[in-house]
């Protein structure tokens, strides 16, 4: 996956069948669905793949226990089916995760056991395992850090967990392997229309060189998530608001707050949401919130009330009480919710299902949805585009399609941090073997090596420090202080690989440190870490 090779296609291909705008879950899914049906497809992302919402999820592949409680059986069934397919098609990044609901009333155990048995039933043969009621002593044995006062029992159920940004990179790789094109840092700045006011292409700008290209296609797909309204504005300034951004935040804590391989699910918090404490890359991930915002942003920031809510709720259920100082990283993501017709402010009333909107100009927009159902969203989007633009009736091929990196689930060794690379692991190990300095850790407290940074630059289209530390090895999300400490080291590795100057590296490191400070709740001064 090399950016200059993909960029050169923009000048050589006269007309594409599909242009997909947006490199998050719905855009990557749509481009893969289109290319696998035989369409000449290019995906354009203004920043990095999964830069916004799609790298900032709770890392769950799930049917949505909350949607079950709301009676949205259709959405739950669809999501449970997609969860099963994703676990098969990307076994290296998706795994079975057990969750325990701690009950502090005598009736809680019975209530949740019955409800989650319905969840199992709806999953059918794609179920990950049966729900079980467990005693108070068994709950404490499995969750040693759970608050024991008034604890009555536990209910254990199975769901899925994954690494969102890693899956996004693998989808981009798959698109290219299937003959399509996917390019980051190429921003759509205008739509091209013919005399009949039909869209025939887009004007884009390379975010590094500022060079502009006119790209033509039979169909343009708007898969820009919380930025959907921006593209709709280019299409028709009077279009009205189709998407409202809802913010969810996550706090990352040390593993000592959750000394367990089981996750905790709090089914009803003070604001009526569910809260998760999930083991993720040897850390405890706590979230999330649901706050309607006025404006979307590529770098959303956690609000004080959200931070306090997550910390206070976690303190109620954990015997070791987390403080602001304990937070290794805080990240916020925006969900693209389909705007409610009545202008309602209650995010719980806003549907989590997706919808495909077709404009008179031929623009096809995919709105709403979530990572778990990304494949089905994409299938519906391309079906609608083919119908509207009369492109025949080829069916989707993605249901049983392996994603780049996929290996048999039983061969995945999750004791090694490299497991997220799947079938690419031998190539990374070869890099380490052939260049001993590549086997060095990039930070003494974390397992990630120089080889992974080099691999990301050479094969995963990582262009900036943030691309590497936020979305290729996830260090910014796991330990923002460590990411700050090694910013300069990573800048020098990129500079060496891509022929940039030392000044470029210094500038990049400064920019990244400024960004990374926003992932911390307490001030921090960088330590300089130099590799041998």
N, C-alpha and C positions, 0 to 999 in steps of 0.2 A: 504494500500500500504506500505508494510514493506520490506526494502532492504534485511535483512538477510533471510527472507522467499524466496524472489525471487532468491537470490544468491544460496541457497541450491538446487534449481532446476537445476543449471548448472552441479552439480555432479550427479544428479539422472536421468535426461533425457538422454537416450543413443543417440537418433537422433531426431532433430527437422525437421519439413517440411521447415520452413523459419527461417533464421537468418536475422534480419534487423539491419544494422549498421547505427546509427544516431538517436538522440532523438529530432530532430526538427520537423517542420510541415510535411515534406514529409516522414520522417521515422515513426513518430507516425501514420500518415494516412495510410501508407503501412502496418504496423503491424496490425492495427485495421481491415483493409480490409481483410488481409490474415486470421486472427483469426476468423473473423465473417463468412468466407466461410468454416470454419471447419478445417483449417490447424493449426498444432501445431507450435506456433510462439514465438520467443524470440526477443526482441529489446534490443540492447546494446548501451549505450551512454557513451562516454569517460569522460564527465564532468557532468553537471546537465542537465535535460530536458530543451530544449529551451535556453541553455546557450548562444549560439551565435546569429545568424541572427533572430531566431524565437521569441526572446523576445525584439527585438530592432526595430520593425516596426513602421509605423505611426499610428498604431492601427485602420486601416480602413479596412472594408470588402466592397470592391467596384469593380465595373465593370471596372474602369480605364478610367476616362474621357479623359486622355491624349492619350490612345490607340485609342479612338474613333476619336480624332483629326487626328491621324496618319492613319486612315482608316482601322485599324485592327478589323473589325467587328466581325470576328469569336471569337477572344479572349474576346472581350467585352461581346458577347452573352453568352459564356461559364461562364465567371466570374459573370454575373448578375444572371444566373440560380443558381450558387453555393452560391452566396450571400443570395438568398432566402431560400435555403435549410439550410444553416448554422444558419440563424435567427430562423428557426423552430427547429433545432436539438440541439441548445445550446443557448436558449433564455435568460438564466441568464447572459451570458457574451457578447451577441451580441445585439445591439440596433439600432433603427432607429435614424439617425442623420441628421438634416437639415444643409445645407451649403449655404452660401450666397456669390455670386460673386459680388464684388463692381465694378461698371463700371465708368470709368473716361472719356469716350467718348460717344457721343450721340448714336453711332451705336452699342456699345458694348452690350447693353441690348438686342437688337433685335438678334444679332449674337449668343449670348450664349443661349438665350431662344429657338431659332430654333435648335441649336446643341443638347441641353439637352433634348428637346422633343423627339429627335431621341433615346436618351439614355433611356428615359421612355418607348418608344415604343418597344425597343429591350428587355426590362425587362419583357414585357407581363404581365401575371397575377401575377408575382413575383415583380412587381413594388412596391416601398415603398411610392409612392405619386407623384402627378403631379408637374412639373416644373412651376414656376410662375414668371412673371415680377413684380418688385415692384418699387415704386417711390423713389426718393432721401430721402424724409422725412421718409418714411416707413423703408428704409435701415438704417437710423440713429437711428430710434426708436428701431430697432432690434439689431443693432450693435453700442451701444453708444460710443465705443472706436475707431471707424473707422475714418481714416483721412478724413475730410469733404471737404477740398479744392479741387475744380474742380469735386467733386463727381456728377455723372449724374443720376445713378439709381442702381438697384440691381437685380440679378436673384437668386431665391431661388430654390434649388433642394434637393432631398433626397438621402442619401446613408447609408451605415452601419458603425458602429463603434464597436470595441470589445477590450477585454483585452487579448493580445496574449499569454503571459506566463501562465495566468490562464487557458486558453483553452488547452494549451499543457499539463498541469498537469491533467486536466480532461480527456484528450485523453489517457494518460498513465493509469489512474484509470480504464477507460472503457476497455482497452486492458486486464488488469488483471481480471476484472469482467467477461469478455467473455471467460476466460480460458487461455489467453496467459500470457506472462511474459514480464516485462519491468524493466530494471535495469540501474541506473545511476552510474557514476564513474567506469565503466568497459571498458577498452580501448582495441580495436582490434590492436594487434601488428604484426600479420602475418596471411596469408591465408594458409589453408591446401589444398594440391592438391594430386590427385591419380596418378598412373603411366601414365594415358592417359592425364595428364595435365588439368584435370577437377577439379574445386573447390569442396571440400567435407566438408569444415568447416573453422573455424577460431581459432587462438590462442589469448586469451584475458588475460589481467592483471587487477586485482582489484587494483584501484588507492590508496586505503588506506593500504591494507595489503601486497601488491605486490605479492600476490598469483596468479599463472597462471593456466588457464584451457584450455583444448582442447575441442571445442564444434563442433559437427558435424550436418550437415543439407543437405537436398536435394537441397536447393536454398539459395544463399547469395545475399541480396539486399544491394547495396551501396547507402545510402540516406544521405550522409554527407555534402550536400550543398557546401559551399565554400571550403571544405576539400576533395571534390570528387577526385581530382587528386592524393591525398595521397594514397587512397585505390587502385586507378587505377595503381599507381606506384608499389604497392605490387604485383598486378596482372601481370603487364607487364611494366618494366621500360621504354620501347620505345613507350608508348601509345600516346604521344602528349598531348597537353593541351585541355581539354574539357570545363573547367570552368574558367571564369575570375571574380575576385571579384570587385564589384563596391560598394563604400562606400556611405552611406546616414547618415547624422547626424540630431539630434533633440535637440533643446534647450527647457527646461521646465521653464516657467515663472509663477509668481503669477497670480491668477485669475483676479486681478485688470487690467491686460492688455487686458482681454477679458471678459467684464461684460455681458456675454450673454450665453444662452444655444445653440445658433447657432454657427457653425464653419465658418471661413472665408476661401475661396478658391481663391488664386491669380492665374489666368489662364496662365499668361505669365510673367516670371521673366526675368532678364537680361541675364540668361543663357538658356532661352527657356524652362525651366521646370515649373511645377506648384509648388506653396508653400501653405501649409495649416497652419492655426492657429486653433487648435481644443481643445474644452474643454475636459479634461480627468482627472478623479479622483480629481475634484476641483482645477485643475491647467490648464494652457494654454500650449499646446504642439505645438511647431513651427518647421516645417521642410518640405522638406528635401533636400539633395543635391544628386549629382550623379557623383562620382569621381572614375575613374578606378584606381585600385591599382595594384602594382606588386605582393604583398604577402598577404596571408590571415593571420588572427590572431584571437584568442579567446577573446582578449581584445583590439579591435581596438580603436584608439584615434582620436577625431575630429581634423582636420588640421586647422591651423590659418585662411587660406583663406576661408574654409567652414564656420567657426564661424562668420567671418566678413560678408560673403555673407548673411547668415541667419539673422543676426542682422540688417544689412543695408536694406535688403528687408522688414523686419518687420517694421522698422522705417518709411519706405515710406507709409505704409498702416495703421499704428496705431497712434492715437493721443497722447498716452503716449509712449514715445520713449524708448525701452529697452536698457540697457547698460550691460556690462559684469557682473557688480555687481548684477544685477537683476536676473541673471540666477541661478535657484535653482539646476539644474542638466543638464549636457550635456552628451548624449550617442550617440555612433556611432554603426552602424550595417553594415554588408557586404551582398550584394545581390549576390547569385550565378548565374551569367548570363552565358548562353551558349556561348562559345567563338566564335567570328565571324571568318569565314573562311579566310577572307582577312587580318586579323590582325588589323582591323580598331580600332581606339581609341575612336570613338564616341559612348557613351553608349546609346544614343537615337536610334542608328541603331541596337543595339543588342536586339534580340527578348526576350520578357518577357514570351513567352509561354514555356512550358516544353517539354522535349523529353526523351524518354527511350532508353538507349544504351545497347546493349547486346554484351558481350565479348565472344570470342571462348571458354574460360574456363568455361562459364556458369554464370559469374558474371553479374548481372543486375544492371545498374546504372540509377538513376533518376536525371535529370539535369534541372536547371532553375525553373520557376514557382514562385508562390507567395502564401501567406497564404489563400487568398480568394478561390483559386482553389485547395487547398491541397487534398480534398476528391477525386476530379476527377483525379489528378495526381496519387494518390495512386491506384485508380481503374485501370488506364492505366498500371501502373507498375506491378500490380499483374496479370492482363490479359496477359501481355507480358511474364512474368515469367512462367505462367502456360502453355502458348503456346510453349515456347522454351524448357521447361523441361517436356513437355507432362504430365501435372498433371490433365488432365480432363478439363471439361468446366463449372464448377460451376460459377454462376454469382455473381457480387458484391452485398452485402446486406446493404451497408452503406447509400444509398440515403435518407432513412427515419429513420435512426437509431439515437435514442436519445443519446447524450453524457452525461457522468456522471455529475450530478448537474442540468440537464435540468429541467425546470419547465415551466408552461404555461406563455407566455409573459405578459399577463395582471395581473399576480400575483406578478411580480417582483417589489419590492419597492426600487427604485434607490435613495431614500432619505437616506437610510442606506448604509454605506460603505460595509456592509457584503453582498450586493446583488450578488457579483461575486461568492459566495459559493453556490447559488441556493438551491437545496434540502438538502445540508449539514448545512444550517443555524441553524436549531434547535439543532444539535449536538454541534455546537460551543457555542450557548447560554447556553446549559446545562453545558458545561465545566465552563463557567463564573459563572453560578448559584451555582454549587457545590463547587467551589473553589473561594471565593471572591477575592483572590489576582490575579486570572486569569482575572478578569474584569478590572484590572488596565490598563491604556494606556501605551504603550511602550515608547511613547514620548508625552509630554504635548500638543504639537501643532498639533498632528495627531490622528485620531480616532482609529488606530490599537491597539489591546489589546494583553496582554500576552497569552490569550487563543488561538489566531490565530497562534502565534509562536509555542505553544505546539501542536496545531492541525497539523501544517505543519510537525513537527518532527515525531509525532505519526502516521499520516495518509497520508502524501504527500511526503514521502521520502526526506525531507529536511535534509541535512547532515552538512551544513556549515552556517555561518552567512550570506554569500552572497546568498545562496539558499533562505533563509528566506526573507532578506531585498531587494533583487533584483527581485525575481521571484514569491514569495508566497504572500507578501504584497506590493511589488513595491515601498517601501519607498526610496530606493537608486535612483530610476529614478525620483521620485517626489521631493525629498529634500535631496540631498547628505549630507548636513551639519547635518541634523537631524539623518541620518543613521550613520554618524561617531560618533555622541554623544552617541548613544545607543549600539554601537558595543559590548562593554564589557558586558552589561546587557544580550544581546542575546546570547553571548558566554557562559555565566553562565547558562542560561536556557537550552542550548543544552547539556552542560557538566552534568547538573543534570539529564536530561532525559536519556542520553546515557552512564552515568557512566564514564565521562572523568575527568581528574584532573584539578585543578585550573591553573596549568602551561599550560596545553593544551588550556584552555580558554584565558589566557593572550596572548599566541602565535597567536591564531586565531584572536583575536581582533586586534592585531598589523598588521597582514597580511591584514585583511579586511580594516582597516583605510588607509593603503598604497594604496590599490586598489581604494577605494572610493574617495581619493583625486584627482584621474584622472577624476572624474565626475564634477569637479569644475573648474571655470575659474579664480578664485582668491584664494590666500592662506587662509587656515583656521586652527585654533587650536581647538581641540576637547574640549567640555565642558563635564564634567562627570555627567551623569544622573543616579541616583540610584532610583529604585522603593522601595516603602514602604515595 
